[in-house]
Amino acid sequence: MGGNGSGDSYQTCTTVEGTGLRVKLWQTSAYSSLGGQHVYARFYVNGKRVHTVKKYTGAPKRLAANFPGKLPRKFRNGTRLCNVWSVNSHYKSCITVHR
């Protein structure tokens, strides 16, 4: 699990579950203080954006999005999986897949 900035109300979290190099769940979450807007969760593999998930926030709340690609999936040792949300694009949350 990765995160950024303690005490930041827009904290981005990345949760990855699996065994060894095989990932079976990749989820990201963030808190949005915005209401009535579209926000985006972006998924990166080694710095390259691979998916974007659009969410609508009717009121301020915690948002979550699962990786929309095929899982389970085996990644190379040392692969960096990162997430960024449009509500706090200055903050990136990452984990490194390893044995």
C-alpha positions as CSV (number, residue, x, y, z in Angstrom):
1,M,0.0,0.0,0.0
2,G,1.3,3.4,-0.9
3,G,0.2,6.9,0.0
4,N,1.3,10.5,0.1
5,G,1.4,13.4,2.5
6,S,0.2,12.7,6.0
7,G,-2.7,14.9,7.0
8,D,-3.4,15.9,3.4
9,S,-7.2,15.9,2.9
10,Y,-6.6,14.9,-0.8
11,Q,-4.4,12.0,0.0
12,T,-4.0,9.5,-2.8
13,C,-3.7,5.8,-1.8
14,T,-2.7,2.8,-3.9
15,T,-3.6,-0.7,-2.8
16,V,-2.1,-3.7,-4.5
17,E,-2.7,-7.3,-3.5
18,G,-1.1,-10.4,-4.9
19,T,1.7,-12.9,-4.4
20,G,5.2,-12.4,-5.7
21,L,5.1,-10.7,-9.1
22,R,1.4,-11.6,-9.7
23,V,-1.1,-8.8,-9.0
24,K,-4.7,-9.8,-8.4
25,L,-6.1,-6.4,-7.2
26,W,-5.0,-2.8,-7.9
27,Q,-7.1,-0.1,-6.4
28,T,-6.7,3.6,-5.8
29,S,-8.6,6.0,-3.6
30,A,-8.6,9.7,-2.8
31,Y,-10.9,12.2,-1.0
32,S,-12.5,14.8,-3.1
33,S,-13.9,17.9,-1.4
34,L,-15.5,18.8,-4.7
35,G,-19.2,18.2,-5.4
36,G,-21.0,17.8,-8.7
37,Q,-17.9,17.3,-10.8
38,H,-16.1,14.6,-12.8
39,V,-12.8,13.5,-11.4
40,Y,-10.3,11.1,-12.9
41,A,-8.1,8.3,-11.5
42,R,-5.1,7.6,-13.6
43,F,-3.1,4.3,-13.6
44,Y,0.6,4.3,-14.5
45,V,3.0,1.4,-15.1
46,N,6.7,2.5,-14.9
47,G,5.7,6.1,-15.6
48,K,3.4,5.4,-18.6
49,R,-0.3,6.0,-18.3
50,V,-2.2,2.8,-19.1
51,H,-5.7,3.6,-18.0
52,T,-8.0,6.5,-16.9
53,V,-11.2,5.9,-14.9
54,K,-13.8,8.7,-14.8
55,K,-15.9,9.1,-11.6
56,Y,-18.7,11.5,-10.8
57,T,-18.7,13.0,-7.3
58,G,-22.1,14.3,-6.4
59,A,-20.9,15.4,-3.0
60,P,-17.5,15.6,-1.1
61,K,-16.5,12.0,-0.4
62,R,-13.9,9.3,-0.6
63,L,-13.5,8.0,-4.1
64,A,-12.2,4.6,-5.2
65,A,-11.4,3.0,-8.6
66,N,-10.2,-0.5,-9.5
67,F,-7.6,-1.1,-12.3
68,P,-9.8,-1.6,-15.4
69,G,-7.3,-3.8,-17.2
70,K,-6.9,-7.6,-17.1
71,L,-6.0,-9.0,-13.7
72,P,-4.5,-11.1,-12.3
73,R,-1.3,-10.1,-14.2
74,K,2.3,-10.9,-13.7
75,F,4.7,-7.8,-13.7
76,R,8.5,-7.8,-13.9
77,N,10.4,-7.5,-10.7
78,G,10.9,-3.8,-9.8
79,T,7.8,-2.5,-11.8
80,R,6.4,0.7,-10.4
81,L,2.6,1.0,-10.2
82,C,1.4,4.5,-9.6
83,N,-1.9,6.4,-9.3
84,V,-2.8,10.1,-9.6
85,W,-6.3,11.7,-9.2
86,S,-7.3,14.8,-11.0
87,V,-8.5,16.4,-7.7
88,N,-4.9,16.3,-6.4
89,S,-2.7,15.9,-9.5
90,H,0.4,17.1,-7.6
91,Y,0.4,13.9,-5.5
92,K,1.3,10.5,-6.9
93,S,1.0,7.3,-4.9
94,C,3.3,4.4,-6.0
95,I,4.3,0.9,-5.1
96,T,7.0,-1.4,-6.4
97,V,6.2,-4.9,-7.4
98,H,8.9,-7.3,-6.1
99,R,9.6,-10.9,-5.2
